Amino acid sequence: MPALTPAQRSIRARIAALTRWSAEDGKPNALRAQAGLRAKFVREVRDRFPDLGDAEVERRAESAYRAHMQRLALKSSKARGAKADAVELAVDGGAG
């Protein structure tokens, strides 16, 4: 069987995800994933600053989590902008 293109792999992954979510409630998995991500930031803060109290570790971990989410939002925004630019070039034929 020939190798799948990146677009075909993406479609295959979407099919798998949609099939899974059609058979189960995704909320428990999402909550577990979010808890795991937050725990990762708590571990990172504790590793870097072992003498901090629990409240300060939680505050810093929350800030690290929020910074992570903002980085993802920026990356997503840039990708959407690049895609929109590519579509505009294709539609306009490069005239601009």
GROMACS elastic network, one bead per residue, 0.5 to 0.9 nm:
[ bonds ]
;  ai    aj funct       b0    kb
    1     4     6  0.87701   500
    4     7     6  0.78967   500
    4     8     6  0.56413   500
    4     9     6  0.60014   500
    5     8     6  0.50978   500
    5     9     6  0.62171   500
    5    10     6  0.86111   500
    6     9     6  0.50659   500
    6    10     6  0.61730   500
    6    11     6  0.86899   500
    7    10     6  0.50670   500
    7    11     6  0.62924   500
    7    12     6  0.86522   500
    8    11     6  0.50531   500
    8    12     6  0.61083   500
    8    13     6  0.85685   500
    9    12     6  0.50001   500
    9    13     6  0.61247   500
    9    14     6  0.86190   500
   10    13     6  0.50931   500
   10    14     6  0.62256   500
   10    15     6  0.86718   500
   11    14     6  0.50736   500
   11    15     6  0.62166   500
   11    16     6  0.86812   500
   12    15     6  0.51340   500
   12    16     6  0.63148   500
   12    17     6  0.87365   500
   13    16     6  0.50878   500
   13    17     6  0.61805   500
   13    18     6  0.85789   500
   14    17     6  0.50852   500
   14    18     6  0.60123   500
   14    19     6  0.83813   500
   15    18     6  0.52171   500
   15    19     6  0.59880   500
   15    20     6  0.85278   500
   16    19     6  0.51331   500
   16    20     6  0.61721   500
   16    21     6  0.86955   500
   17    20     6  0.50962   500
   17    21     6  0.61803   500
   17    22     6  0.85476   500
   18    21     6  0.50998   500
   18    22     6  0.60164   500
   18    23     6  0.87384   500
   19    22     6  0.51863   500
   19    23     6  0.66635   500
   20    23     6  0.54140   500
   20    24     6  0.65415   500
   20    26     6  0.87688   500
   21    24     6  0.52632   500
   21    25     6  0.65271   500
   21    26     6  0.61879   500
   22    25     6  0.79441   500
   25    28     6  0.69873   500
   25    29     6  0.80111   500
   26    29     6  0.53732   500
   26    30     6  0.61545   500
   26    31     6  0.87056   500
   27    30     6  0.50305   500
   27    31     6  0.61039   500
   27    32     6  0.85389   500
   28    31     6  0.51362   500
   28    32     6  0.61241   500
   28    33     6  0.85729   500
   29    32     6  0.50858   500
   29    33     6  0.61032   500
   29    34     6  0.85962   500
   30    33     6  0.50622   500
   30    34     6  0.61166   500
   30    35     6  0.85455   500
   31    34     6  0.51306   500
   31    35     6  0.61090   500
   31    36     6  0.85411   500
   32    35     6  0.51293   500
   32    36     6  0.61432   500
   32    37     6  0.86725   500
   33    36     6  0.50461   500
   33    37     6  0.62045   500
   33    38     6  0.86749   500
   34    37     6  0.50998   500
   34    38     6  0.62197   500
   34    39     6  0.85291   500
   35    38     6  0.51716   500
   35    39     6  0.60724   500
   35    40     6  0.86280   500
   36    40     6  0.62230   500
   36    41     6  0.89251   500
   37    40     6  0.50852   500
   37    41     6  0.67203   500
   37    42     6  0.89316   500
   37    65     6  0.79798   500
   38    41     6  0.52916   500
   38    42     6  0.64405   500
   38    43     6  0.87974   500
   38    61     6  0.72394   500
   38    62     6  0.75147   500
   38    65     6  0.65984   500
   39    43     6  0.61637   500
   39    44     6  0.85843   500
   39    61     6  0.83275   500
   40    43     6  0.51270   500
   40    44     6  0.62038   500
   40    45     6  0.87183   500
   40    61     6  0.85404   500
   41    45     6  0.61813   500
   41    46     6  0.85425   500
   41    58     6  0.88587   500
   41    60     6  0.84227   500
   41    61     6  0.50282   500
   41    62     6  0.76242   500
   41    64     6  0.64637   500
   41    65     6  0.64686   500
   42    45     6  0.52277   500
   42    46     6  0.61269   500
   42    47     6  0.85489   500
   42    57     6  0.64813   500
   42    58     6  0.65262   500
   42    60     6  0.79273   500
   42    62     6  0.81252   500
   42    64     6  0.88038   500
   43    46     6  0.50853   500
   43    47     6  0.59965   500
   43    48     6  0.85276   500
   43    57     6  0.89767   500
   43    61     6  0.83509   500
   44    47     6  0.51331   500
   44    48     6  0.61859   500
   44    49     6  0.85097   500
   44    61     6  0.79009   500
   45    48     6  0.51433   500
   45    49     6  0.58393   500
   45    50     6  0.77415   500
   45    52     6  0.88376   500
   45    57     6  0.62219   500
   45    58     6  0.85479   500
   45    60     6  0.69130   500
   45    61     6  0.62022   500
   45    64     6  0.85473   500
   46    49     6  0.51177   500
   46    51     6  0.78751   500
   46    52     6  0.73923   500
   46    57     6  0.66033   500
   46    61     6  0.89142   500
   47    50     6  0.57081   500
   49    52     6  0.59576   500
   49    57     6  0.82162   500
   50    53     6  0.85261   500
   52    55     6  0.82218   500
   52    56     6  0.62182   500
   52    57     6  0.61761   500
   53    56     6  0.54605   500
   53    57     6  0.61791   500
   53    58     6  0.86994   500
   54    57     6  0.50502   500
   54    58     6  0.61431   500
   54    59     6  0.86142   500
   55    58     6  0.51588   500
   55    59     6  0.62175   500
   55    60     6  0.87093   500
   56    60     6  0.61090   500
   56    61     6  0.83651   500
   57    60     6  0.52373   500
   57    61     6  0.59227   500
   57    62     6  0.84760   500
   58    61     6  0.50126   500
   58    62     6  0.60266   500
   58    63     6  0.85896   500
   59    62     6  0.51968   500
   59    63     6  0.63553   500
   59    64     6  0.87359   500
   60    64     6  0.61378   500
   60    65     6  0.85427   500
   61    65     6  0.60810   500
   61    66     6  0.85736   500
   62    65     6  0.50062   500
   62    66     6  0.61550   500
   62    67     6  0.85617   500
   63    66     6  0.50897   500
   63    67     6  0.60820   500
   63    68     6  0.85341   500
   64    67     6  0.50629   500
   64    68     6  0.61383   500
   64    69     6  0.86873   500
   65    68     6  0.50664   500
   65    69     6  0.63161   500
   65    70     6  0.87150   500
   66    69     6  0.50576   500
   66    70     6  0.61983   500
   66    71     6  0.86449   500
   67    70     6  0.50463   500
   67    71     6  0.62086   500
   67    72     6  0.86901   500
   68    71     6  0.51316   500
   68    72     6  0.63666   500
   68    73     6  0.87235   500
   69    72     6  0.50487   500
   69    73     6  0.61922   500
   69    74     6  0.86689   500
   70    74     6  0.61359   500
   70    75     6  0.85539   500
   71    74     6  0.51162   500
   71    75     6  0.61745   500
   71    76     6  0.85570   500
   72    75     6  0.50881   500
   72    76     6  0.60672   500
   72    77     6  0.85150   500
   73    76     6  0.50543   500
   73    77     6  0.60560   500
   73    78     6  0.86100   500
   74    77     6  0.50326   500
   74    78     6  0.61890   500
   74    79     6  0.86022   500
   75    78     6  0.51855   500
   75    79     6  0.62193   500
   75    80     6  0.86904   500
   76    79     6  0.50586   500
   76    80     6  0.61517   500
   76    81     6  0.85367   500
   77    80     6  0.51551   500
   77    81     6  0.61298   500
   77    82     6  0.86001   500
   78    81     6  0.50434   500
   78    82     6  0.61224   500
   78    83     6  0.85619   500
   79    82     6  0.50898   500
   79    83     6  0.61121   500
   79    84     6  0.85561   500
   80    83     6  0.50455   500
   80    84     6  0.60764   500
   80    85     6  0.85530   500
   81    84     6  0.50650   500
   81    85     6  0.61282   500
   81    86     6  0.85925   500
   82    85     6  0.50661   500
   82    86     6  0.61933   500
   82    87     6  0.86618   500
   83    86     6  0.50656   500
   83    87     6  0.62021   500
   83    88     6  0.85868   500
   84    87     6  0.50879   500
   84    88     6  0.60952   500
   84    89     6  0.85974   500
   85    88     6  0.50522   500
   85    89     6  0.61618   500
   85    90     6  0.86043   500
   86    89     6  0.51285   500
   86    90     6  0.61997   500
   86    91     6  0.86515   500
   87    90     6  0.50448   500
   87    91     6  0.61112   500
   87    92     6  0.84836   500
   88    91     6  0.51275   500
   88    92     6  0.59138   500
   88    93     6  0.80796   500
   88    94     6  0.79595   500
   89    92     6  0.51958   500
   89    93     6  0.55245   500
   89    95     6  0.73578   500
   89    96     6  0.82160   500
   90    93     6  0.51303   500
   90    94     6  0.66440   500
   91    94     6  0.78235   500
   92    95     6  0.55338   500
   92    96     6  0.72270   500
   93    96     6  0.85870   500
